[in-house]
Amino acid sequence: MTWGSWGKNLGTFDMASLIDKCLHNNINTFDHADIYGGYTTEESFGKAFHESGATREGVVFISKCGIQYPSESRPLPIKHYNYSASHIEWSVNNSLRNLKTDYLDVLLLHRPSPLMDAEEIASTVETLKKAGKIREFGVSNFTPSQTELIRQKIPVLYNQIQFSLTHPEAMTDGSLDHMQLQGIRPMAWNPLGLIFREETPQTLRLKTLLKRLEKKYDAAADTLMLAWILMHPAGILPVCGTTSPERISLLMKATTVKLDLEDWFSLWVESRGVKVP
């Protein structure tokens, strides 16, 4: 999302360079949604990926559909959701054209709609799987009950949710418990939360503690925050949006940092602002 016009608005050369940087650092998964950049970023990425010379078999493409977002390219009267069979099929085919690929590794429903028909969605997903256009299926920003509505009709393998030290509620509202029970792999968007974006009592508390922990672990604050997420037994996959080549080089360090149990809980306490119950 941040590589296109909703973020750094990178050109083809710079985007291709970042793709190479990711792959060089063993990061092979790229998370998209049809609406990013007002429906422009997938196409920009597809062109850059083609020019990067990377092989399709060595990467994972994720994309999302369902949000109808008013933009210059789609002058819709109102933002809404559409999970009709025709729209899901059209969206997938459009993403395939934009990304210059024959299949998506993962298709996610971007946000839940009160009007979604689970049977229609399941039938459409099965059709797309049989056609080889998608390999795996999941949801995004779904509650446990919304997920169950779909999962009763078709397997749901992923749920991409907001989760970070500044937004840890999924640990206590049943979301991560449900995913572990049902074998659903969580993805976490905005895994660094508001730490570098807002100055609040919560972020100030966390920054103070992180500064101390940086010395202990010889690791930057963002690495420690990702390591905190990775310690959760649900096997959460952080979706990182950085456009910095330097930070991309450091992302995988989070997989080698093992926080002491007390430090993990200390970070949670500073996030909460109160002691562990």
HUBEL-V97464 format. One record per helix or strand of 2 or more residues. SS is the DSSP state (H for helix, E for strand). FROM is the first residue (numbers start at 0). TO is the last residue. If there is no record, write none. Layout:
BEGIN
ss = (SS,SS)
from = (FROM,FROM)
to = (TO,TO)
END
This chain:
BEGIN
ss = (H,E,H,H,H,E,E,E,H,E,H,E,H,E,H,H,E,H,H,E,H,H)
from = (11,28,35,40,55,59,66,79,84,103,117,133,143,157,168,174,184,200,220,236,244,260)
to = (23,30,38,51,57,64,67,80,98,108,129,139,150,161,170,181,188,216,229,238,254,271)
END
